[in-house]
Amino acid sequence: MTSASRWPGDTLEDAELDELYNVQKTVGDERFHELLAEYRSESERAVRGLPGHRGLVYDAVGGERLDVWGPGEPARPRPVFVFLHGGYWRALSRDDSAFMARMLHENGVATVVPDYTLAPAASLEEIVRQVRAAIAWVHGNGRAHGLDPDRIVVGGSSAGGHLTGMLMLDGWQRELGLPRDVVKAALPISGLFDLRPLSRVYVNAWLGLDVPRAAALSPLLLLARRRFPALMTVAEHDGGGFLEQSRRFAALWAGRPEGAEPEAGPGPETEPEAEAEAESAARAESAARTEAGARAEAGADSADTGPLVIPGRNHYDVILDLRDQETALSRALLALVRSTAPATPG
């Protein structure tokens, strides 16, 4: 297992780390607040008149709720995109995070947007538990609400990208009685996958992480054995730390050695037994083909295995591209959703 005490960038000064991870500085305070207001107004516009269900309790422990938008019927459920909002784990809500719902509805896809208890009221471990409980709710209760439990795609931005990464791991599904492949595809956007640097920047004022806890919550250090379609995505003008971490996570997911740290191995979240070698290789090949197709749909080089870079966008406005089905980000998401369709016999 990788030593938790040493990590890329651990020799940087605190001010240098802040420059890498304080993405609000990349857009300025005025534009930052404008974009957050746009999340809310565009979400309200997107769901106006849409069929759906508001405020469904998905977690009996924490009492957290989710919204369902654009579902099908129980007899004809729709594939579902579960979107996990950002806000550095302490801001935003499901009310700010449904701006893609109309676009997806018009393309035959339902949207689920869960709340989670914000830090510091909840620890990051508890937040991870909650979003996993949200997936368990969709799988167990989704069909009754017009959601296909066998076609779940997850995605999220910034902190939500990290939470998406935690859903891409192995092991947690068993604890919730879920199939290992409950998540069929993933779209982490501008995410964080190694939280150790955050133990020395301003966000730790509400996260309260030490380095060992940060390592235990880092998808980059908790290798998943099961390979499925996932497309790490960043904005061209994203924060430096987010760009580098997405590059490393994409490399790790693609099996390239530059993604892994020396001595890296399966973390405590992984299943103890590996899939049969032939089946695992076939899964990886199929996932790579799907990812290449999603890149091609987005107008990118299908042979590239690094993060999908969205030109002209910053950390905060990139996700608003999901309002429009013609953007690269939306085309990539729709390609991932299509990949979850059952194979046609013959």
N, C-alpha and C positions, 0 to 999 in steps of 0.2 A: 504494500500500500504506500502511496506517496506520503512523504513526510509532510504533515500539515503545517509545520513551522516555517517552511521555505516556499515561496511562490514567485512567479514572474512579476517583477516590479517591486519586490519587497525591499530593495535597496534605495528606492526613490524617496525623496523628501515628501513630507505630508502635503506640501503645497503642490508638488508635481502630481501626486495622486488625485488631489482635488481637481486639478485641471483636466484629468482624464475622465473623472466620473461626475463632475458637476455640470450636467448637460444643459441645465437652465441657462448657464452663461453663454451657450452657443447660439441662443436666440434672443436673449435679453428679457428682462422682466415684463415689459409691456407686451411683446409678442407672445410670451409664455402664457400670460393671463388671457389674451385674446383667443389663443388656441384652445385652452381649457373651456372657455365659454362656448366655443364652436363645437366642441365635443357634445355639450349638453344640448345646444340648439339643433344640431344636426341629428342627434339621436331622437329628439322629440319629433322632428320633421319625418324621420325615417319610419317611425312606428305609428304615426297618425293614420288611423283607418286600417292598420294591419290586423289580421286575426292573431290572437295570442293569449297568453296567460301571464298575468303579473303577480309577483310576490309569492311564488310557491316556496314553501319551506323545504329545503333539501337536506338540512342537517339538524337532526333532533338534539344534538349536543349543544351546538352554538346558536341554533335558531336562525341561521342565515338563510337568505331567500335568493331566488333566481327568477328571471323573466324568460318566457318562451315566446318567440316571434315567428310568424309565418309557418306554423306546423302544417302537416298533412292531416289525414284521418287515421284512426287506429288501424283500419284495414289497409290503408295506403300511406304508411308513414314516410316522412321525408328524411334524407340524410341531414345531419345536424352539425353545425359549426359552433363549438363552445368557445366563447371569447373571454379571456381573462384580462381585466384592465390593468393598466400600469398605475403610476403615482408613487413610486419608490416604497410601496407597501403601506403607505400612510395616507393616501389621498385617493379621490375619485370613487365612483360607485357604478352600479349597473345602469343608473339613470344617465350616465355620461358615455355609455359604451355600446349603444345599439345602432350606431350610424350606418353600419353595413347591412342592417336587417332587411331593408326594402330591396336592395340590390340582390341579396341572396334569395329572398322570397320570389322575386321575378325570375330567378334561375332555378327554382325548384328545391331550394335548400332552406332549412329552418335555422334559426339563431337562438342560442341559449346564452344568457349573460348572467353569471352569478355575482353576488356580492361576496366579500369575505371580510372578517373582522380586521380592521386596520391596526397597524402598529402605532403606538406601543401598547394598545389595549390587548393585543394578541401577540404572542411570540411568532417568529417566522415558522417554527415547527408547526404551530397550530394553524397558521394560514395554509401551509402545505397540506395538512390533514384535511382542512375544509375543502380545498379545491379538488382533492381526490374524492371526497364525499360527494361533491357535485357530479363528478363523472359517474359514481356509483348510482346516484339518483337518476341520471339520464338513462343509464343502462337498465335499471330496475323499473322505472316508472315512465320512461319516455314513450313507449308505444301507446299507452293510454292517452298521451297528449300529442299524438301524431308525429313522434320522433322515432327514427329507425335506430334501435340500440346496436345494430351491427354496422352502422356507418357513422361513427363518431370521429370527427376531426377536431383537434384542439389548436388553439392559437392564442397569442397574447403579445402585448407590447411592453417593452421595458421590464418593470417588475413582473408583468404578466408573461413576458418572454421567459424569465427565470422559472416561473411557476409551470409554464408549458414544458420546459426542460425537465422539471421534476416529475411530470406526468409521462415523460418518455422513458423513464427508468423501469427496471424490473423489480418485482418483489412485493410492492404495495398492493397489487391487484389481488393476490392470494388472501391477504388479510381482510379484504372487503368482499370476498367471495366472487370476484370478477374473473372473467377469462383473461388470460395473459395478454391477448391481443385486443382488449377492449378499445384502446385508442388505435385507430386505423391509419391516421396521418397527422402530421403536425406542422405548424407554421409559426415558429418563434420569431418575433419581429423586434429588432434592437434589444435583444435580451442580455442578461447577465448569467454566466454559467460557472463562474469561479468567484465566490463571495469573499474570499480572504482579503482582497484589497479593501473591501468596505469596512473592515474592522478598524481602519485608520482614516476614514474620511467622515464627513459631517453626517451622513445618513446613519451612522452608528449611534447617534444620539437617541434615536427611537428604535433601532434594531437591537442594540446591546449585545452584539456578537463578539465572542473571542475567536481566535483563529481556529481552534478545533471544531467549534460549532459551525463556523462558516464553512469549513471544509466538508462537514457532514451534510451541508445543504447545497453543495456545489455539483451540478450535473456533470461538469467536466471531470470530476474526480470519482464519480460513481458510474462506472461503465455499464451500459445496457448491452446485454447479449442479443436481444431480439431486435433485428433490423427491420424497419418499416419506413415508408416514404415520409421524409421530413425535409423542409427547405428553410434553412436559416436565412434571415433577411435583415438587411440594414439600410439605413438612409445614407445617401452620398455624404451628407454633412452631419453625420452622427457624431457622438462623443468618441474620443479616441479609445477609451477603455471598452466601450461597447463594440466598436469596430473590431478591435483585436480579439475580444472574447468570442464574438460570433465567428471570426475566422478560425480560431482554435477549435471551437465546438463543431463547426462544419467539417474540419479536417478529421477530428476524432470520429464523427458519425460516419464519414466516408472511409474510415479505416486507414487514413494516411498517418504515418508516424509522427509528423510534426504537431498533430493535435494532442498527443498524449505526453504526459510528463514522464521522466525517468522513474521507473519502478511502479508506474501506475498500473492498477489492476482492478478487478471487480470490487466494488464497495459494498457496504452492508445492505444496500437497497436491491442488490441483484439476486436472481434465483440461484440456488446452490447447484442445480443441474443445468448443464448446457444442452441446447437442442442437438439432435444428430447433426454431424458435420455436413452431410449432403443437403439436408433440409435448411440449415442455416445459410449455406452458400447460395441456395436457390432463392431464399428470402432476400438476401443482400442484393443479388442480381436483379430481382424484380423491383425492389425499392429503388435501386439506382436508375433503372429504366423509367420509372414513374417520375423521379426527380428530374431526370433529363428532359422528359416531356413537359413538366411544369415550367422548367427554365425556358424551353422553346416557346411555350405559350406566352411567357412573359417577355419574349423578344430578346432573351439572353442566350449566351453560348451554351448549348446543351451539354457540351463536353466539360464545362467548368464544374468543379465540385466545391468551390468556395461559397461564401455567402452570396445570395442574390442582392445586388446593390441597386437601389431605386434612385435614379438620377434626379438631382435638383431638390431632393427632399431633406428635411432635418428630422431630428429625433422625435419631434412632436407632431409634425404634419403628415408623416409618412402613412400613418394608419388611416388617415382620412381618405386616402386613395381607395379604400374599400367601399366607398360610396358609389363608385363608378365601375361598371363591369368591364370597361375598356382599358383600365389601367393595368400596368404590368403586375401589380400586387394582386388585384382581383382575378386576373387571368390565371396567375399561379395558384391561388386558392381554389378556384373552380376546377382546375386540372387535378388538384389533390383530392377534391371531393369526388370527382368522376372516377378516380382510381379505386374508390372504395366499393363501387358497384360490383355485384356478384358476377362471376364469369358466365358468359352465355354458353349454354351447352352446345357442343358440336362445333 
